[in-house]
Amino acid sequence: MRGIQVTAMTPTAITDGFKRFFGGKHLSGDIWGGLASMLVALPAAIAFGVTIYAPLGGSFEAQGALAGVLGATALGLVSPLFGGSSRLITSPCAPAAAVLSALAITFTQQGVLPLAVLLLLGMIGLLAGSIQIALGLLGVGRLIKFIPFPVVSGYLSGVGLIIIGSQIPKLLGVPGGVHLLAALRAPSTWVWQSLLVGAAVIATMVLVPRITRAVPAAILALLAGVASYQVLAWIDPALMTTHNNPLLVGALAQGESGLPDILRQHWQALSSLESANVLGVLLPALTLAALLSIDTLKTCVVVDNMTNSHHDSNRELVGQGLGNIASAMIGGVPGSGTMGASVINISSGGTTRLSGFMAGVFTLIAFLLLAPLIAWVPIAALAGILIVIGFRMIDTHSLAFFFSRSTRFDFLVILSVILVAIFGDLIVASGVGVALAILLFIREQTRSSVVRNRFEGNEVFLKHAYKFQDMERIARNAAESVVFELQGSLFFGTANQLQLALEQEVGTRKYVILSMRRVQSLDVTATHMLEQIKDQLEEKDAYLVFCDIPKGLPSGLKMKRFLKDTGVVRSSNKAFAFRELDEALEWVMSQGDGAVVSQNLPALELRQVPIFMNQNEETLKTLEAVMTVRHIQAGHKILSAGDEDDELLMIRRGTVKVTVPIHKKDSYHLVTSGPGDFLGGMGFLEGGGHATDALALSDVEVYVLTGKNFSNLARQYPNLTLAIIENVALNLSIRLRMTIAELQALRG
């Protein structure tokens, strides 16, 4: 077919594609990182597998070790290929061991046969992986950032304590199936050889990191456990056997069955399960999926912080789900992104996802070459490793929260999560923690004041007076007005606080103005309360005025539309909304007897201006000769900030709004000017261009005096020019004083 080219896949092309996918320039670092992380993850994976399968008794501990190895292999080979993090190491983990071992104990107590329990555990892992894929495709991964720290801390500490409690009986060497309290009450069942091996492993795990980090502590601890057991076996030859020896893991493959036969039997058993079996384990699978997802994404966040990188949470969940499905299909233990192995991978040079893939490759190689040696691994050695891991999961720093009054409630959240995790269920513990954290957030919100500032109307109305004579006209409206600057969240937890503040103004104020600029959220309860305040004001012939309404809240809510939809702001009642505080104040100014009517006054002649009244006729005629009259229609600019002209303008007729541009279309209302006021004074005095905008609120006429004409005038009439400069300075001083007064009011 024309237009289609087929390129042969040569070895070079395959190698190049491999490098492009993984990042070939970091190949050596990724190989070493994968090897080092495998050395850390493999002993823990074996230990987790033994922990899960131990309640089944008999030779199932050996199958548990095999399941741990197979799980580490499948997760390492599959998850990095499809995941969203470049340095994450995925292997069997503590949450999986905690959940599945508890389920194994429950199934055994219910009389379920061991082989059936294995199938149910495999089905749980398969469903958990499928749920993780669904969570990733639905975009749930990004929600990890909203899990509060006290919940994560309590969850990790709870899992750590569960791991410790489940491993102490194995460390003591008591028969399988004996719980912690029963084991501690029966010292006669303890095996001193098991205790000695476990003590050697724990000591190695604790001391090695203080001496060297070149070799993972878990590997040296495992070797120390094996060596200790061999010394004891040399003393007591009865220990030199792996057959039916409760102190050892035992042979991984029994009888004539090899690994391929075991995998084939497992897959056939899984395919024979019916829908009723699936429904029976759906809830535990959902629990496991949630815990594995939280554990993975939490680790991804830590890895990002360490490497200044970013992961794709949703893609990572898909990769984890595929890895857990692959693990379940071959009889492996499910897992998640693990902290310890990932940190070792980074410190050993791992840079791309190839490092995680190589960890899976090295796990498979280790299993194929060292499987016979795994049979000689003591159960107490694995228990000792897990006990140290469990202790390290406990967030001891959070204990300090108890001694501070401000963080004591956070400590109670952590403690609640731990207790529910130990005596209840891990997923329920997470839910309890989130619920308590929500209550903590609501408590903090209700403690903070939603009223940032409150100031009287006369503190901000002065700049709207076009001259001092107007102050008497606006005094009434100013006295009847109050402005509340609101902040934070207006919701059911703070609505009563705001209601108490506003109700004090009902009956004493005609205009209650609410500035919403700093409001972060708004709910129906708050709007219902505002509607009640509006109704109370309406009964008193008063107004509720909103201003500075954000275009959109962080939640995406359109506040102005929300206020209209909930009935607070409607054109037919006494609640209004304005874009900014200045517009609201101008509207209040225009009401009743306080309205400013400077635009209706007759044009001001030079002889009527106070500073020119003492000048003789000749001087005034000269001044009129050098000044021109300019007409500006309402709504047009008279001056623009940045203009380089040196003109001095004096308003002859009309009202002008002087503003300072701030950002884009925003501006700050500096003052409202009228007949006799000067415009452009700063640019005129400094010669550096105008600093403000001047907008004609009505049809305006201005006298225009250029810098050149002023200089000529100064040589003939110095007293006149001095009077002009003094009045320009006075105008600027008045504006500055008004601005200072308003800033003091706004800052509270």
C-alpha positions in Angstrom: 0.0 0.0 0.0 1.2 3.5 -0.9 1.9 6.0 1.9 2.8 3.3 4.5 6.4 2.5 5.3 7.4 -0.5 7.3 10.7 -0.3 9.1 12.5 -3.4 10.3 13.1 -3.6 14.0 16.9 -3.9 14.1 18.8 -4.5 17.4 20.1 -0.9 17.2 16.5 0.5 16.8 15.3 -1.6 19.7 18.2 -0.3 21.9 17.6 3.3 20.8 13.9 3.0 21.7 14.8 1.5 25.0 17.1 4.5 25.8 14.5 7.0 24.7 11.8 5.4 27.0 14.0 5.1 30.1 16.6 7.7 29.6 19.7 5.9 28.4 22.3 8.5 29.5 21.5 7.5 33.2 21.9 3.8 32.5 24.7 3.0 34.9 23.0 5.0 37.8 19.7 3.3 37.2 21.3 -0.2 37.2 23.1 0.5 40.5 20.0 2.1 42.0 17.9 -0.9 41.0 20.4 -3.3 42.5 20.7 -1.4 45.8 16.9 -1.0 46.1 16.4 -4.7 45.4 18.8 -5.6 48.2 16.6 -3.5 50.6 13.2 -4.5 49.2 13.7 -8.3 48.8 14.2 -9.2 52.5 11.2 -7.1 53.4 9.1 -8.7 50.6 10.0 -12.2 51.9 9.1 -11.1 55.5 5.8 -9.7 54.4 4.9 -12.8 52.5 5.7 -15.0 55.4 3.6 -12.8 57.7 0.6 -13.1 55.4 0.7 -16.8 55.0 1.8 -17.7 58.5 -1.7 -18.0 59.9 -2.4 -20.9 57.5 0.2 -23.0 59.3 2.1 -26.0 57.9 4.4 -25.3 55.0 2.6 -22.2 53.9 5.3 -19.9 55.4 7.5 -21.1 52.6 4.8 -20.3 50.0 4.6 -16.9 51.7 8.2 -16.3 51.1 7.8 -17.4 47.5 4.7 -15.0 47.2 6.8 -12.2 48.5 9.5 -12.8 45.9 7.0 -13.1 43.1 5.2 -10.0 44.2 8.5 -8.0 44.2 9.3 -9.3 40.8 5.9 -8.6 39.1 5.6 -5.1 40.8 9.1 -4.2 39.8 8.7 -5.3 36.2 5.3 -3.8 35.5 4.6 -0.7 37.7 7.6 1.4 36.5 6.6 0.8 32.8 3.2 2.3 33.3 3.6 4.5 36.4 3.9 8.3 36.7 7.0 8.6 38.9 10.6 8.3 37.6 12.4 7.0 40.7 9.8 5.1 42.7 10.5 1.5 43.8 7.4 -0.7 44.1 7.4 -3.9 46.2 5.3 -5.7 48.8 4.6 -3.3 51.7 3.5 -3.1 55.3 -0.1 -2.0 54.7 -0.7 -5.0 52.4 0.9 -7.3 55.1 -1.3 -5.8 57.8 -4.6 -6.1 55.9 -4.0 -9.5 54.3 -2.6 -11.2 57.4 -5.6 -10.0 59.4 -7.9 -11.4 56.7 -6.0 -14.7 56.7 -6.5 -15.0 60.4 -10.2 -14.1 60.0 -10.8 -16.6 57.2 -8.9 -19.4 59.2 -11.0 -18.7 62.3 -14.2 -19.0 60.1 -13.1 -22.5 59.0 -12.1 -21.7 55.5 -9.6 -24.2 54.1 -6.0 -22.9 53.6 -6.1 -23.4 49.8 -9.3 -21.5 49.6 -7.8 -18.7 51.7 -4.9 -18.4 49.3 -7.4 -18.0 46.4 -9.4 -15.4 48.3 -6.2 -13.4 49.1 -5.2 -13.6 45.4 -8.7 -12.4 44.3 -8.4 -9.5 46.8 -5.1 -8.4 45.2 -6.6 -8.7 41.7 -9.6 -6.6 42.6 -7.5 -4.1 44.5 -5.3 -3.6 41.4 -8.4 -3.1 39.2 -9.8 -0.6 41.7 -6.5 1.3 41.6 -6.7 1.5 37.8 -10.3 2.9 38.0 -9.2 5.5 40.6 -6.4 6.6 38.3 -8.7 6.9 35.3 -11.2 8.8 37.3 -8.6 11.3 38.4 -8.7 10.5 42.1 -4.9 10.5 42.4 -4.7 14.3 42.8 -6.8 14.1 46.0 -3.8 12.8 48.0 -2.7 16.4 48.5 -5.8 17.0 50.6 -5.1 14.2 53.1 -4.2 16.0 56.4 -0.8 15.3 58.0 -2.3 14.0 61.3 -4.2 11.4 59.4 -1.1 10.2 57.5 1.0 10.3 60.7 -1.6 8.3 62.6 -2.1 5.8 59.8 1.7 5.1 59.4 2.1 4.8 63.2 -0.9 2.5 63.4 0.4 0.2 60.6 3.8 0.2 62.3 2.3 -0.9 65.6 0.3 -3.6 63.8 3.4 -4.9 62.2 5.3 -5.0 65.5 2.4 -6.7 67.3 2.2 -9.4 64.6 6.0 -10.1 64.5 6.7 -10.4 68.2 5.2 -13.9 68.5 7.4 -14.9 65.5 10.4 -13.4 67.2 9.6 -15.4 70.4 9.3 -18.6 68.3 5.9 -19.5 69.6 3.7 -21.9 67.6 1.9 -20.3 64.6 -1.5 -18.8 65.2 -0.7 -17.6 68.7 -1.6 -13.9 69.2 0.6 -11.3 70.9 -1.1 -11.3 74.3 -1.2 -15.1 74.5 2.4 -15.3 73.5 3.5 -12.8 76.1 1.5 -14.7 78.8 3.2 -18.0 78.1 7.0 -17.6 78.4 7.3 -21.4 78.5 6.5 -21.5 74.8 9.4 -19.1 73.9 12.3 -20.6 71.9 15.6 -19.1 73.1 17.3 -19.8 69.7 14.6 -17.7 68.0 15.1 -14.9 70.4 18.8 -14.9 70.0 18.6 -14.8 66.2 16.0 -12.0 66.3 18.1 -10.0 68.7 21.1 -10.3 66.4 19.1 -9.1 63.5 17.5 -6.1 65.4 21.0 -5.1 66.7 22.4 -5.2 63.1 19.5 -3.2 61.7 19.9 -0.5 64.3 23.7 -0.3 64.4 24.7 -0.7 60.7 23.2 2.7 59.5 25.4 4.4 62.2 28.5 2.8 60.9 28.0 2.7 57.1 25.4 3.2 54.4 27.4 1.6 51.6 25.5 -1.7 52.2 21.8 -1.8 53.0 21.2 -2.6 56.6 18.5 -5.1 55.8 20.9 -7.3 53.8 23.5 -7.3 56.5 20.8 -8.0 59.2 19.5 -10.9 57.1 23.0 -12.3 56.8 23.6 -11.8 60.5 20.4 -13.8 61.2 21.4 -16.6 58.9 24.9 -16.7 60.4 23.5 -16.7 64.0 21.2 -19.6 63.1 24.1 -21.6 61.6 26.1 -21.1 64.7 23.2 -22.4 66.8 22.7 -25.3 64.4 26.4 -26.2 64.8 25.8 -26.4 68.5 22.5 -28.3 68.1 22.6 -30.5 65.0 18.8 -31.0 65.3 18.4 -27.5 63.8 20.3 -28.4 60.7 17.2 -29.2 58.6 14.7 -27.3 56.6 12.0 -30.0 56.6 9.2 -29.2 59.0 11.4 -26.8 60.9 9.2 -24.1 62.4 12.2 -21.8 62.8 13.0 -21.6 59.1 11.2 -20.5 56.0 11.7 -23.8 54.3 11.9 -24.9 50.7 10.0 -22.5 48.3 8.9 -25.3 45.9 7.7 -28.5 47.4 8.0 -31.9 45.9 8.2 -32.2 42.1 6.3 -29.0 41.5 8.5 -26.2 40.0 7.7 -22.6 39.6 5.9 -22.9 36.3 3.6 -25.6 37.7 2.8 -23.5 40.8 2.0 -20.5 38.6 -0.2 -22.6 36.3 -2.1 -24.1 39.2 -2.6 -20.7 40.8 -4.0 -19.2 37.5 -6.4 -22.2 37.0 -7.7 -21.7 40.6 -8.2 -18.0 40.1 -10.2 -18.6 36.9 -12.5 -21.0 38.7 -13.7 -18.5 41.3 -17.4 -17.6 41.0 -19.0 -14.2 41.2 -20.2 -14.8 44.7 -16.6 -15.2 45.8 -15.8 -11.9 44.1 -18.6 -10.0 45.9 -17.5 -11.4 49.2 -14.1 -9.9 49.0 -15.0 -6.6 47.3 -15.0 -4.6 50.5 -11.6 -5.8 51.7 -10.3 -5.2 48.2 -11.5 -1.7 48.3 -9.9 -1.2 51.7 -6.6 -2.6 50.4 -6.7 -0.5 47.2 -7.3 2.7 49.2 -4.4 2.0 51.6 -2.0 1.0 48.8 -2.9 4.1 46.8 -2.4 6.4 49.8 1.0 4.7 50.7 2.2 5.0 47.1 1.2 8.6 46.5 2.6 9.6 49.9 5.9 8.1 48.9 5.7 9.9 45.6 5.3 13.3 47.3 8.4 12.5 49.4 10.4 11.5 46.4 9.4 14.7 44.6 10.6 16.8 47.5 13.9 15.0 47.5 14.6 15.2 43.8 12.8 18.4 42.9 10.6 16.5 40.4 6.9 16.0 39.8 4.9 12.9 39.4 1.6 12.1 37.7 -0.6 10.8 40.5 -3.3 9.4 38.3 -0.9 7.6 36.0 1.0 6.2 39.0 -2.2 4.7 40.3 -2.8 3.0 36.9 0.8 1.7 37.0 0.4 0.4 40.5 -2.9 -1.3 39.6 -1.4 -3.1 36.7 1.5 -4.2 38.9 -0.8 -5.6 41.5 -2.9 -7.4 38.9 0.3 -9.0 37.5 1.4 -9.9 41.0 -2.0 -11.5 41.8 -2.0 -13.5 38.6 1.3 -15.2 39.5 0.5 -15.7 43.2 2.5 -12.7 44.5 1.9 -10.3 47.3 0.4 -6.9 46.4 2.4 -3.8 47.2 2.9 -0.1 46.7 5.7 2.4 46.3 8.0 1.9 49.3 9.9 4.7 51.0 13.1 2.9 52.1 13.8 1.3 48.8 13.0 4.5 46.9 15.4 6.5 49.0 18.2 3.9 48.5 17.5 4.0 44.7 17.9 7.8 44.7 21.0 7.8 46.8 22.6 5.1 44.6 22.1 7.0 41.4 18.7 6.0 40.1 17.2 8.7 37.9 14.6 7.2 35.6 11.9 4.6 35.7 14.5 2.1 34.5 15.8 1.9 38.0 12.5 0.5 39.2 12.4 -1.9 36.3 15.9 -3.1 37.1 14.9 -3.7 40.7 12.3 -6.2 39.4 14.9 -7.8 37.1 17.4 -8.2 39.9 14.7 -9.7 42.1 14.0 -12.4 39.5 17.7 -13.1 39.0 18.1 -13.4 42.8 15.2 -15.8 43.1 16.4 -18.0 40.2 19.9 -18.2 41.6 19.4 -18.0 45.3 16.1 -19.8 45.8 17.7 -22.8 47.7 19.3 -20.4 50.1 16.0 -18.7 51.0 14.9 -21.9 52.6 17.6 -21.3 55.3 16.3 -17.9 56.3 15.1 -17.9 59.9 11.6 -16.7 60.6 12.9 -14.7 63.6 15.3 -12.9 61.3 12.5 -11.7 59.1 10.5 -10.8 62.2 13.4 -8.7 63.5 13.7 -6.8 60.2 9.9 -6.1 60.2 9.9 -5.0 63.9 12.6 -2.4 63.2 10.7 -1.3 60.1 7.5 -1.0 62.2 9.3 1.2 64.8 10.6 3.4 62.1 7.1 3.9 60.7 5.9 5.3 64.1 6.0 9.1 64.0 7.6 9.8 67.3 7.9 13.5 66.5 4.2 13.9 66.8 4.3 13.1 70.5 5.5 16.7 71.0 2.0 17.9 69.7 0.6 16.8 73.1 2.7 19.3 75.1 1.5 22.3 73.1 -2.0 23.6 73.6 -2.3 24.8 70.0 -1.5 21.3 68.6 -3.1 19.1 71.3 -6.2 18.5 69.2 -3.9 17.4 66.3 -2.3 14.9 68.7 -5.8 13.5 69.5 -6.5 13.1 65.8 -3.3 11.0 65.5 -4.1 9.0 68.6 -7.6 8.3 67.4 -6.4 7.0 64.0 -3.8 4.8 65.7 -6.4 3.3 68.1 -9.0 2.7 65.4 -6.3 1.1 63.2 -5.1 -1.3 66.0 -8.5 -2.3 67.4 -10.6 -1.7 64.3 -9.9 -1.4 60.6 -7.2 0.6 58.7 -9.6 2.2 56.2 -12.0 3.1 59.0 -9.1 4.7 60.8 -8.3 6.8 57.8 -12.0 7.9 57.6 -12.1 8.7 61.3 -8.9 10.8 60.9 -10.2 12.7 57.9 -13.5 13.4 59.8 -11.6 14.7 62.9 -9.3 16.8 60.7 -12.4 18.3 59.1 -13.7 19.2 62.6 -10.3 20.7 63.4 -10.5 22.8 60.3 -14.0 24.0 61.1 -12.9 24.9 64.6 -10.0 27.0 63.4 -12.3 28.7 60.9 -14.8 29.6 63.5 -12.1 31.0 65.8 -10.9 33.5 63.2 -12.9 36.7 62.7 -14.7 37.1 59.4 -14.8 40.9 60.0 -11.4 42.2 59.1 -12.2 45.8 59.6 -15.1 48.1 60.4 -15.1 51.8 59.8 -17.5 54.7 59.8 -18.8 56.2 56.6 -17.3 59.7 57.3 -13.8 58.1 57.3 -14.0 57.3 53.6 -16.6 59.8 52.3 -14.5 62.9 52.6 -12.7 62.4 49.3 -16.1 62.4 47.5 -16.7 66.0 48.5 -15.6 68.3 45.6 -14.9 71.1 48.1 -15.1 71.8 51.8 -18.6 73.2 51.4 -19.8 69.7 50.3 -18.8 68.1 53.6 -21.9 69.5 55.3 -24.0 68.0 52.5 -22.7 64.5 52.9 -22.5 64.5 56.7 -25.9 62.9 57.0 -25.3 60.0 54.6 -21.8 59.5 56.1 -23.2 59.3 59.6 -25.9 56.8 58.5 -23.3 54.5 56.7 -20.9 51.9 58.0 -18.5 49.7 56.0 -17.5 46.1 56.9 -14.4 44.6 55.3 -15.0 40.8 55.4 -12.4 38.0 55.1 -12.0 34.3 55.1 -14.8 31.8 54.7 -18.5 32.7 55.1 -20.1 29.4 55.9 -22.3 27.7 58.5 -19.5 27.8 61.0 -19.0 31.6 60.8 -22.5 32.8 59.8 -23.6 33.4 63.4 -20.5 35.5 64.1 -21.2 37.7 61.1 -24.9 37.9 62.0 -24.1 39.2 65.5 -21.9 41.9 64.1 -24.4 43.1 61.5 -27.5 43.0 63.7 -26.0 45.7 65.8 -26.2 48.1 62.9 -29.9 47.4 62.2 -32.0 50.4 63.2 -29.1 52.8 63.5 -27.7 52.7 60.0 -29.4 53.3 56.7 -26.5 52.0 54.6 -24.6 48.8 55.6 -21.8 48.2 53.1 -20.0 44.8 52.9 -16.7 44.7 51.1 -16.2 41.1 49.9 -12.7 41.4 48.4 -11.0 39.0 50.8 -13.8 36.5 51.1 -12.6 33.0 50.1 -15.7 30.9 50.2 -19.5 31.3 50.6 -22.2 28.8 51.3 -26.0 28.7 51.4 -26.1 29.1 55.2 -24.2 32.4 55.0 -26.4 33.7 52.2 -29.5 32.8 54.1 -28.2 34.8 57.1 -27.4 37.8 54.8 -30.9 37.6 53.4 -32.3 37.8 57.0 -30.1 40.9 57.6 -31.4 42.4 54.4 -35.0 41.8 55.4 -34.4 43.4 58.8 -32.8 46.5 57.2 -35.6 46.7 54.6 -38.1 46.9 57.5 -36.2 50.0 58.7 -36.1 51.5 55.2 -32.3 50.8 55.1 -30.0 49.2 52.5 -27.6 46.3 52.4 -24.8 47.1 49.8 -22.2 44.6 48.5 -19.0 45.7 46.8 -15.6 44.4 45.8 -17.2 41.1 44.8 -14.6 38.7 43.4 -15.2 37.5 39.9 -14.6 33.9 41.1 -13.8 32.2 44.3 -11.0 29.6 44.6 -13.7 26.9 44.5 -14.9 28.2 41.1 -18.1 29.6 42.5 -19.3 32.9 40.9 -20.1 34.9 44.0 -22.2 37.6 42.3 -24.4 35.1 40.5 -24.6 33.0 43.7 -25.9 36.0 45.6 -28.5 36.6 43.0 -29.5 33.0 42.7 -30.0 32.7 46.5 -32.2 35.8 46.6 -29.9 38.1 48.5 -29.3 40.6 45.7 -32.3 41.5 43.5 -33.1 44.6 41.6 -36.5 44.9 43.2 -35.4 45.1 46.9 -33.0 47.1 49.0 -29.9 45.1 48.4 -27.4 46.2 45.7 -24.1 45.0 44.4 -21.3 47.2 43.0 -18.0 46.4 41.4 -15.9 48.3 44.0 -16.2 50.2 47.2 -15.9 53.6 45.5 -18.9 52.9 43.3 -20.9 51.9 46.4 -19.9 55.1 48.2 -20.8 57.2 45.2 -24.2 55.6 45.1 -24.7 56.3 48.8 -23.6 59.9 48.1 -26.2 60.3 45.4 -29.1 59.3 47.8 -31.4 61.9 49.5 -30.3 65.3 50.7 -26.6 64.3 50.7 -26.4 64.3 46.9 -23.5 66.4 45.5 -24.8 68.7 42.7 -21.7 70.5 41.7 -22.4 69.8 38.0 -25.5 72.0 38.3 -23.6 75.0 39.5 -22.9 77.9 37.1 -19.5 78.3 35.5 -16.9 79.8 37.8 -15.2 83.0 36.5 -11.7 83.9 37.5 -12.8 86.8 39.6 -14.9 84.4 41.7 -11.9 82.2 42.6 -10.8 83.0 46.1 -7.1 83.2 45.3 -7.7 85.8 42.5 -10.2 88.0 44.3 -7.5 90.3 45.6 -5.9 90.7 42.2 -6.5 94.0 40.2 -8.3 94.1 36.9 -5.2 94.4 34.8 -3.7 91.3 36.3 -6.8 89.3 35.8 -7.1 90.4 32.2 -3.5 89.3 31.6 -4.2 85.9 33.3 -7.3 85.4 31.1 -5.3 86.2 28.0 -2.7 83.4 28.7 -5.3 80.8 29.8 -7.6 78.9 27.5 -10.9 77.3 28.2 -11.3 73.6 27.3 -14.6 71.7 27.1 -14.8 67.9 28.0 -17.9 65.8 27.7 -19.0 63.6 30.6 -17.3 60.2 30.6 -14.2 61.4 28.8 -10.7 61.7 30.3 -9.3 65.1 31.0 -5.8 63.8 32.0 -4.1 60.5 31.7 -1.3 59.2 33.9 2.0 59.3 32.1 1.2 62.2 29.8 4.2 64.4 29.4 2.5 67.8 29.1 3.1 70.5 31.7 -0.4 71.9 31.7 -2.1 73.1 34.9 -5.8 72.8 34.8 -8.4 74.6 37.0 -12.0 73.3 37.0 -14.4 76.0 35.8 -17.5 73.9 35.8 -18.5 70.3 36.5 -17.2 67.4 38.7 -14.0 65.4 38.0 -13.0 62.0 39.5 -9.3 61.8 40.1 -7.9 58.2 40.2 -4.5 56.5 40.4 -4.1 53.5 38.0 -3.1 50.3 39.9 -3.2 47.2 37.7 -4.7 46.7 34.3 -8.2 48.2 34.7 -8.1 48.6 38.4 -7.7 52.1 40.0 -7.8 53.8 43.3 -10.2 56.7 43.8 -8.0 59.6 45.1 -10.5 62.5 45.3 -13.6 64.0 43.6 -12.8 67.6 42.5 -15.1 70.5 41.5 -15.0 74.2 40.5 -11.9 76.0 41.8 -9.8 72.8 42.2 -6.6 72.3 40.3 -5.7 69.2 38.2 -2.3 68.1 37.0 -0.5 69.8 39.9 2.3 67.2 40.3 3.2 67.1 36.6 3.1 70.9 36.5 5.4 71.4 39.5 7.8 68.5 38.7 7.7 68.6 34.9 7.7 64.8 34.9 4.3 64.0 33.5 1.0 63.4 35.2 0.7 60.8 38.0 -3.1 60.4 38.0 -6.1 60.0 35.7 -8.9 62.6 35.7 -12.4 61.6 34.4 -15.2 64.0 33.8 -18.3 62.8 35.8 -20.4 65.6 34.1 -19.8 68.0 31.3 -16.7 69.9 32.4 -15.0 73.1 31.5 -11.4 73.8 32.7 -9.0 76.7 32.5 -5.7 75.6 30.9 -2.4 77.3 31.9 0.8 75.9 30.1 4.2 75.9 31.7 5.5 78.3 29.2 2.8 80.9 29.8 3.2 80.5 33.6 6.9 81.3 33.3 6.2 84.4 31.3 3.5 85.4 33.8 5.9 84.9 36.7 8.3 87.5 35.4 5.5 90.2 35.3 3.3 89.1 38.3 5.4 87.2 40.9 2.7 87.6 43.6 0.0 86.0 41.3 2.2 83.1 40.4 3.1 82.5 44.0 -0.6 82.4 44.9 -1.1 79.8 42.2 1.7 77.6 43.4 0.5 77.9 47.0 -3.0 76.8 46.0 -1.7 73.9 43.9 0.4 72.8 46.9 -2.7 73.2 49.2 -4.7 71.0 46.8 -2.1 68.3 46.8 -1.8 68.5 50.6 -5.6 68.1 51.1 -5.6 65.0 48.8 -2.6 63.5 50.7 -4.3 64.1 54.1 -7.6 62.5 52.8 -5.6 59.5 51.5 -3.8 59.1 54.9 -7.1 59.3 56.8 -8.6 56.6 54.5 -5.6 54.3 54.8 -5.7 54.6 58.6 -9.4 53.7 58.5 -8.9 50.8 56.1 -5.9 49.4 58.0 -7.9 49.6 61.3 
